[in-house]
Amino acid sequence: MTGTAHTPSLDSRQDSESKHQNIFGQLARAPYDPSSSLESQRQDLESKNSSTSIPTSLWAEGGFLGCLTIFGGFLGSFATMGQVSSFGTYQAWYAEHQLSAYSPSAISWIGGLQLWVMMFSGGLIGRLFDAYGPTPLLASGTLIYTLSLMMTSLATRYYEFMIAQGFLLGLGAGLVYNPCIAASTARFRHFAGTSSGIVLGGSGAGGAVFPLLLQRLLGTVGFAWAVRIQGFLALACCIIATLTISSPLPKNKNTPWIDTKSFRDTKYMMVCIAYALICLGLFIPSTYIVQYAQAQGLSQNLGFSLLAIMNATNTIGRIVPGWFADKLGRFNLMIPSALLAGISCIALWLFAHDTATLAAFAVMYGLFAGATMGLDVAVTAQISPPENFGTRVGMSYAFMSIPSLVGSPIGGAIYASQHGGYSGMIVFAAIFNILGFFFLMAVKLMINRNIFVIV
């Protein structure tokens, strides 16, 4: 489902602050105390370091390079995760054309493989980010990602789609997407939720644009050129991202490939479990909403529009809650978002048989799923020390990779077992979003048992 500028956990705050003060200079962490008010946190910061004031805007905190990094990160996220989250358009197209002989579950493995490779590679990419910075990763990812789309345009067989659109696209997207997130949040501490929300909002914007673009191009230039045109658009965005994204963090080649100490951090491990549970159901609606709309007698074009609506509101859900999370607490925003994403599946999607209800579901789910995905990095940052943040975020994405791989195929298998019924799939998606909510709530209560405090 998914900021480097992070706030450390309460028990490690003092040690890590003194250890890294000389490294981060003007980026020194604002101390985080979940039991204090925003005003007391502000006073605490000012008393600890009178030369450092709390920034009042993104520009005040990150400056020109920070804002440039957010811009590049938005475009990189737009091109990569935006394309990945639009797989529902390909799912519907393949079911009627190139892969019509295959079941929906079999086709969805292509999209599942994309997500798995993209997220599982996050562990490796996070370590490489800590060691070498974002630019080498972005440049190599741009080449691989563009190549994958060009190969997809030529594919005709199932295994060819699995290699080109599944494995290669996932790898290229991971090499671009992960540094976009890590670099943008590396430049912001006070506005970690806002900065990561803007960058992640690019994926929602891409998820809104690519389905509509593909819908128009498929009817005019055919599948091959439709995919190539999207590839050229993605190439332009990734080149700009490579040129504009930078990180203020010193390169650290001594970071371990796997941070075994993190496995002993109960809060971190429970957050990773929550992410994994959520990802089992999170991508099912975007994968199957086009086919579901067709099953209700609606046109494929309307199904594409519903997916675009879902991804457009997903953009809002990633950006706006990020700003509020910096004010009200990142856990405080992510926890209800996961719950409401699950509830919207049961309350709306389960009973959606007309355009109006489906559109309402697309809006509601897009908003809450977007907030859930948009805050995961900021939440991880909040409970992580700075020196191995890239590794920790990468590990959390590796935790999410397996559920992301199998979630949509499991939904397709449930659909097949019901002989074309969608109710089981919908309930499955809802249950795992809600289970993730319970784990996140448990971590919040571990930090502070007062459920109303800013966390």
C-alpha positions as CSV (number, residue, x, y, z in Angstrom):
1,M,0.0,0.0,0.0
2,T,3.3,2.4,-0.5
3,G,8.8,9.9,4.8
4,T,12.4,9.8,5.4
5,A,12.1,13.0,7.4
6,H,11.1,11.0,10.3
7,T,10.5,11.3,14.0
8,P,12.2,8.6,16.1
9,S,10.5,6.4,18.6
10,L,10.2,7.8,22.1
11,D,12.7,5.4,23.7
12,S,15.5,6.0,21.1
13,R,15.0,9.8,20.7
14,Q,17.6,11.1,23.0
15,D,20.5,8.8,22.0
16,S,19.9,9.1,18.3
17,E,19.5,12.9,18.5
18,S,22.9,13.4,20.0
19,K,24.5,10.9,17.7
20,H,23.3,12.4,14.5
21,Q,23.1,16.1,15.3
22,N,26.3,16.7,13.5
23,I,25.2,14.9,10.4
24,F,21.8,16.5,9.9
25,G,22.6,20.1,10.9
26,Q,19.7,22.2,9.8
27,L,17.6,19.1,9.3
28,A,17.8,18.2,13.0
29,R,14.7,16.2,14.0
30,A,11.9,17.8,15.8
31,P,11.6,15.7,19.0
32,Y,8.4,13.7,19.0
33,D,6.4,13.1,22.2
34,P,3.0,11.5,21.7
35,S,1.8,12.5,25.1
36,S,2.4,16.2,24.5
37,S,0.5,18.8,22.6
38,L,1.7,20.5,19.4
39,E,2.4,23.6,21.4
40,S,4.5,21.8,24.0
41,Q,6.4,20.0,21.2
42,R,7.1,23.4,19.6
43,Q,8.4,24.8,22.9
44,D,10.5,21.7,23.5
45,L,12.2,22.1,20.1
46,E,12.9,25.7,20.6
47,S,14.4,25.1,24.1
48,K,16.7,22.3,22.7
49,N,18.0,24.3,19.8
50,S,17.3,28.0,19.8
51,S,18.9,28.4,16.3
52,T,16.4,26.0,14.7
53,S,12.8,27.1,14.4
54,I,9.9,25.0,13.3
55,P,9.3,25.7,9.6
56,T,6.0,27.1,8.5
57,S,6.0,25.9,4.9
58,L,7.5,23.3,2.6
59,W,9.7,26.0,1.2
60,A,10.9,27.1,4.6
61,E,11.9,23.6,5.5
62,G,13.2,22.0,2.3
63,G,14.1,25.1,0.2
64,F,14.5,25.0,-3.5
65,L,16.1,21.6,-3.7
66,G,13.4,20.1,-1.4
67,C,10.5,21.5,-3.5
68,L,12.3,20.4,-6.7
69,T,12.6,16.9,-5.3
70,I,8.9,16.8,-4.5
71,F,8.1,17.9,-8.0
72,G,10.4,15.2,-9.5
73,G,9.0,12.7,-7.0
74,F,5.4,13.5,-8.1
75,L,6.3,12.9,-11.8
76,G,8.2,9.7,-11.0
77,S,5.3,8.4,-8.9
78,F,2.9,9.5,-11.7
79,A,4.7,7.4,-14.3
80,T,5.4,4.3,-12.3
81,M,2.9,3.6,-9.5
82,G,0.3,5.4,-11.6
83,Q,0.8,2.8,-14.4
84,V,0.8,-0.1,-11.9
85,S,-2.4,1.0,-10.2
86,S,-4.1,1.2,-13.7
87,F,-3.7,-2.5,-14.3
88,G,-7.5,-2.9,-14.1
89,T,-7.7,-1.5,-17.6
90,Y,-5.3,-4.1,-19.0
91,Q,-7.1,-6.8,-17.0
92,A,-10.4,-6.0,-18.8
93,W,-8.7,-5.6,-22.2
94,Y,-6.7,-8.9,-22.0
95,A,-9.8,-10.8,-20.9
96,E,-11.5,-9.9,-24.2
97,H,-8.4,-9.9,-26.5
98,Q,-4.9,-11.3,-26.2
99,L,-5.6,-13.5,-23.1
100,S,-9.3,-14.3,-23.6
101,A,-8.5,-18.0,-23.1
102,Y,-7.2,-17.4,-19.5
103,S,-9.3,-16.9,-16.3
104,P,-9.5,-13.5,-14.6
105,S,-7.4,-14.9,-11.7
106,A,-4.6,-16.0,-14.2
107,I,-4.6,-12.6,-15.8
108,S,-4.4,-10.8,-12.5
109,W,-1.1,-12.6,-11.7
110,I,0.5,-10.2,-14.2
111,G,-0.6,-7.2,-12.1
112,G,0.2,-9.1,-8.9
113,L,3.8,-9.8,-10.1
114,Q,4.2,-6.1,-10.9
115,L,3.4,-5.2,-7.4
116,W,5.4,-8.0,-5.8
117,V,8.6,-7.2,-7.7
118,M,8.1,-3.4,-7.2
119,M,7.7,-3.8,-3.4
120,F,9.9,-6.8,-2.7
121,S,12.8,-5.1,-4.5
122,G,12.3,-2.2,-2.0
123,G,14.6,-3.9,0.5
124,L,17.5,-4.0,-1.9
125,I,16.7,-0.6,-3.3
126,G,16.4,1.0,0.1
127,R,19.9,-0.3,1.0
128,L,21.3,1.0,-2.3
129,F,19.6,4.4,-1.7
130,D,21.4,4.7,1.7
131,A,24.7,3.8,0.0
132,Y,24.6,5.6,-3.3
133,G,21.8,8.1,-3.3
134,P,18.8,8.4,-5.7
135,T,20.3,9.3,-9.0
136,P,21.9,6.0,-10.1
137,L,18.8,4.1,-9.1
138,L,16.5,6.5,-11.0
139,A,18.6,6.4,-14.2
140,S,18.7,2.6,-14.3
141,G,15.1,2.4,-13.4
142,T,14.1,4.7,-16.2
143,L,15.8,2.5,-18.8
144,I,14.4,-0.7,-17.5
145,Y,10.9,0.7,-17.1
146,T,10.8,2.2,-20.6
147,L,12.1,-1.1,-22.1
148,S,9.4,-3.1,-20.3
149,L,6.6,-1.0,-21.8
150,M,8.1,-1.3,-25.3
151,M,8.3,-5.1,-24.8
152,T,4.7,-5.2,-23.5
153,S,3.5,-3.5,-26.7
154,L,5.0,-6.4,-28.7
155,A,3.8,-9.2,-26.4
156,T,1.1,-11.7,-27.6
157,R,1.5,-14.7,-25.2
158,Y,0.9,-15.1,-21.5
159,Y,4.5,-15.7,-20.6
160,E,5.6,-12.7,-22.6
161,F,3.2,-10.4,-20.6
162,M,4.5,-12.0,-17.4
163,I,8.1,-11.2,-18.2
164,A,7.6,-7.7,-19.8
165,Q,4.7,-6.2,-17.9
166,G,5.0,-8.3,-14.8
167,F,8.7,-8.7,-13.9
168,L,10.5,-6.0,-15.9
169,L,7.9,-3.3,-15.4
170,G,7.8,-4.1,-11.6
171,L,11.6,-3.9,-11.4
172,G,11.9,-0.6,-13.3
173,A,9.0,0.9,-11.4
174,G,10.6,-0.1,-8.1
175,L,13.9,1.5,-9.1
176,V,12.1,4.8,-9.8
177,Y,9.3,4.8,-7.2
178,N,11.2,3.9,-4.1
179,P,13.9,6.6,-4.4
180,C,11.1,9.2,-5.2
181,I,9.6,8.4,-1.8
182,A,12.8,8.2,0.2
183,A,14.4,11.3,-1.3
184,S,11.4,13.5,-0.9
185,T,10.9,12.6,2.7
186,A,14.6,12.8,3.4
187,R,14.3,16.6,2.9
188,F,11.4,17.1,5.2
189,R,10.9,16.3,8.9
190,H,8.1,18.6,10.1
191,F,6.2,18.2,6.8
192,A,7.0,14.5,6.3
193,G,3.3,13.6,5.9
194,T,2.7,16.5,3.5
195,S,5.7,15.9,1.3
196,S,5.2,12.1,1.0
197,G,1.5,12.7,0.4
198,I,2.3,15.0,-2.5
199,V,4.7,12.6,-4.1
200,L,2.4,9.6,-3.6
201,G,-0.4,11.7,-5.0
202,G,1.4,11.4,-8.3
203,S,0.5,7.8,-8.4
204,G,-3.2,8.6,-8.0
205,A,-3.0,11.2,-10.7
206,G,-1.3,8.7,-13.0
207,G,-3.9,6.1,-12.1
208,A,-6.5,8.6,-13.2
209,V,-4.8,9.7,-16.5
210,F,-3.5,6.3,-17.8
211,P,-6.9,4.5,-17.9
212,L,-8.5,7.4,-19.8
213,L,-5.5,7.7,-22.1
214,L,-5.5,4.0,-22.8
215,Q,-9.2,3.9,-23.4
216,R,-8.9,6.7,-26.0
217,L,-5.8,5.2,-27.7
218,L,-7.0,1.6,-27.9
219,G,-9.9,2.7,-30.1
220,T,-7.7,4.9,-32.4
221,V,-4.2,3.5,-32.7
222,G,-4.6,-0.1,-31.3
223,F,-3.0,-1.8,-28.4
224,A,0.7,-1.7,-29.5
225,W,0.9,2.0,-30.1
226,A,-1.4,2.8,-27.1
227,V,1.2,1.1,-24.8
228,R,4.1,2.8,-26.6
229,I,2.6,6.2,-26.3
230,Q,2.2,5.7,-22.6
231,G,5.8,4.5,-22.5
232,F,7.0,7.7,-24.1
233,L,5.0,9.8,-21.6
234,A,6.5,7.7,-18.7
235,L,10.0,8.2,-20.1
236,A,9.7,11.9,-20.1
237,C,8.4,12.0,-16.5
238,C,11.2,9.6,-15.3
239,I,13.9,11.7,-17.0
240,I,12.7,14.8,-15.3
241,A,12.6,12.9,-12.0
242,T,16.1,11.7,-12.5
243,L,17.3,15.3,-13.1
244,T,15.5,16.9,-10.2
245,I,15.5,14.5,-7.3
246,S,18.3,14.7,-4.7
247,S,18.9,13.7,-1.1
248,P,20.6,15.6,1.7
249,L,21.6,12.5,3.6
250,P,25.2,11.4,3.6
251,K,25.9,8.2,1.7
252,N,26.2,5.3,4.2
253,K,27.7,2.1,2.7
254,N,27.9,0.4,6.1
255,T,24.1,0.0,6.4
256,P,23.3,-3.7,6.6
257,W,21.3,-5.3,3.7
258,I,18.8,-6.5,6.3
259,D,18.4,-4.6,9.5
260,T,18.0,-7.5,11.9
261,K,17.6,-5.1,14.9
262,S,14.3,-4.1,13.4
263,F,12.9,-7.6,13.9
264,R,13.2,-7.0,17.6
265,D,11.3,-3.7,17.4
266,T,7.7,-4.7,18.3
267,K,6.1,-1.5,17.1
268,Y,7.9,-1.7,13.7
269,M,7.0,-5.4,13.2
270,M,3.4,-4.8,14.1
271,V,3.2,-1.9,11.6
272,C,4.7,-4.2,8.9
273,I,2.1,-6.9,9.7
274,A,-0.6,-4.3,9.4
275,Y,0.7,-3.2,6.0
276,A,0.8,-6.8,4.8
277,L,-2.8,-7.5,5.9
278,I,-4.1,-4.3,4.3
279,C,-2.3,-5.1,1.0
280,L,-4.1,-8.5,0.8
281,G,-7.3,-6.6,0.0
282,L,-6.2,-3.1,-0.9
283,F,-5.7,-3.6,-4.7
284,I,-8.6,-5.9,-5.4
285,P,-11.1,-3.0,-6.1
286,S,-8.8,-1.3,-8.6
287,T,-8.1,-4.6,-10.3
288,Y,-11.7,-5.8,-10.8
289,I,-13.9,-2.7,-10.8
290,V,-13.9,-2.5,-14.6
291,Q,-15.0,-6.2,-14.9
292,Y,-17.5,-5.7,-12.1
293,A,-19.1,-2.7,-13.9
294,Q,-19.4,-4.8,-17.1
295,A,-21.0,-7.6,-15.1
296,Q,-23.7,-5.1,-14.0
297,G,-24.5,-4.3,-17.6
298,L,-22.4,-1.2,-17.9
299,S,-20.0,-0.5,-20.8
300,Q,-16.3,-1.1,-20.6
301,N,-15.6,2.6,-21.2
302,L,-17.7,3.4,-18.2
303,G,-15.7,0.9,-16.2
304,F,-12.5,2.6,-17.3
305,S,-14.0,5.9,-16.1
306,L,-14.9,4.4,-12.7
307,L,-11.3,3.3,-12.3
308,A,-10.1,6.8,-13.3
309,I,-12.5,8.3,-10.7
310,M,-11.1,5.9,-8.0
311,N,-7.6,6.8,-8.8
312,A,-8.3,10.5,-9.0
313,T,-9.9,10.6,-5.5
314,N,-6.9,8.4,-4.5
315,T,-4.7,11.4,-5.3
316,I,-6.8,13.6,-3.0
317,G,-6.7,10.9,-0.4
318,R,-2.9,10.8,-0.5
319,I,-2.2,14.6,-0.5
320,V,-4.8,16.1,1.9
321,P,-4.5,13.6,4.8
322,G,-0.8,14.0,4.6
323,W,-1.1,17.7,5.5
324,F,-3.5,16.9,8.3
325,A,-1.3,14.1,9.6
326,D,1.5,16.5,10.2
327,K,-0.9,18.5,12.4
328,L,-3.1,15.8,14.0
329,G,-0.8,12.8,14.0
330,R,0.1,10.2,11.3
331,F,-1.3,7.2,13.1
332,N,-4.5,9.2,13.9
333,L,-5.1,9.6,10.2
334,M,-4.0,6.3,8.9
335,I,-6.0,4.2,11.4
336,P,-9.5,5.4,10.5
337,S,-8.6,5.4,6.8
338,A,-7.8,1.7,6.8
339,L,-11.1,1.0,8.7
340,L,-13.2,3.2,6.4
341,A,-11.6,1.7,3.3
342,G,-12.8,-1.7,4.5
343,I,-16.3,-0.5,5.5
344,S,-16.8,1.2,2.1
345,C,-16.4,-2.2,0.4
346,I,-19.2,-3.8,2.5
347,A,-21.4,-0.8,2.7
348,L,-21.2,0.3,-0.9
349,W,-19.4,-2.1,-3.3
350,L,-21.3,-5.1,-2.1
351,F,-24.6,-3.5,-3.0
352,A,-23.5,-1.5,-6.1
353,H,-25.6,-2.5,-9.1
354,D,-25.9,0.9,-10.8
355,T,-23.7,3.7,-12.0
356,A,-24.4,6.1,-9.1
357,T,-23.6,3.6,-6.4
358,L,-20.5,2.4,-8.1
359,A,-19.3,6.0,-8.6
360,A,-19.9,6.7,-4.9
361,F,-17.9,3.6,-4.0
362,A,-15.1,4.7,-6.3
363,V,-14.9,8.1,-4.7
364,M,-15.1,6.8,-1.1
365,Y,-12.7,3.9,-1.5
366,G,-10.3,6.0,-3.5
367,L,-10.1,8.6,-0.7
368,F,-9.6,6.2,2.2
369,A,-7.3,3.7,0.3
370,G,-5.3,6.7,-0.9
371,A,-4.9,8.0,2.7
372,T,-3.9,4.5,3.9
373,M,-1.2,4.1,1.2
374,G,-0.1,7.7,1.4
375,L,0.7,7.6,5.1
376,D,2.6,4.3,5.3
377,V,6.0,5.9,4.7
378,A,5.4,8.7,7.2
379,V,4.2,6.2,9.8
380,T,7.3,4.0,9.3
381,A,9.4,7.1,9.6
382,Q,7.8,8.0,12.9
383,I,9.0,4.8,14.5
384,S,12.4,4.5,12.8
385,P,15.9,5.9,13.5
386,P,17.3,8.1,10.7
387,E,20.5,6.3,9.9
388,N,18.8,3.3,8.3
389,F,15.5,4.7,7.2
390,G,15.9,3.7,3.6
391,T,16.5,0.1,4.7
392,R,13.5,0.1,7.0
393,V,11.2,1.5,4.4
394,G,12.5,-1.1,1.9
395,M,11.9,-3.9,4.4
396,S,8.4,-2.7,5.0
397,Y,7.7,-2.8,1.3
398,A,9.2,-6.3,1.2
399,F,6.6,-7.3,3.8
400,M,3.9,-5.9,1.6
401,S,5.1,-7.5,-1.5
402,I,3.8,-11.1,-1.0
403,P,0.2,-10.0,0.0
404,S,0.3,-7.6,-3.0
405,L,1.3,-10.5,-5.3
406,V,-1.4,-12.9,-4.1
407,G,-4.2,-10.6,-3.1
408,S,-5.8,-10.0,-6.5
409,P,-5.3,-13.6,-7.7
410,I,-7.0,-14.8,-4.5
411,G,-9.8,-12.4,-5.2
412,G,-10.1,-13.9,-8.7
413,A,-10.1,-17.4,-7.3
414,I,-12.9,-16.6,-5.0
415,Y,-14.8,-15.1,-7.9
416,A,-14.3,-18.3,-9.9
417,S,-15.4,-20.5,-7.0
418,Q,-18.7,-18.5,-6.9
419,H,-19.1,-19.1,-10.6
420,G,-19.0,-15.4,-11.4
421,G,-20.2,-14.0,-8.1
422,Y,-18.3,-11.0,-6.6
423,S,-19.6,-11.0,-3.0
424,G,-16.9,-13.3,-1.6
425,M,-14.1,-11.2,-3.2
426,I,-15.6,-8.0,-1.9
427,V,-15.9,-9.3,1.7
428,F,-12.3,-10.7,1.4
429,A,-11.0,-7.2,0.5
430,A,-13.0,-5.6,3.3
431,I,-11.9,-8.0,6.0
432,F,-8.2,-7.5,5.5
433,N,-8.4,-3.8,5.4
434,I,-10.2,-3.9,8.8
435,L,-7.7,-6.4,10.2
436,G,-4.9,-4.0,9.3
437,F,-6.8,-1.3,11.2
438,F,-6.7,-3.4,14.4
439,F,-2.9,-3.9,14.2
440,L,-2.3,-0.2,13.6
441,M,-4.6,0.7,16.6
442,A,-2.6,-1.7,18.8
443,V,0.7,0.1,17.9
444,K,-0.9,3.5,18.6
445,L,-2.0,2.3,22.0
446,M,1.5,0.9,22.6
447,I,2.9,4.5,22.0
448,N,0.2,6.1,24.1
449,R,-2.9,4.6,25.7
450,N,-4.8,7.8,25.3
451,I,-6.6,7.3,22.0
452,F,-7.2,11.1,21.6
453,V,-3.5,12.1,21.8
454,I,-1.6,13.2,18.7
455,V,0.4,10.2,17.5
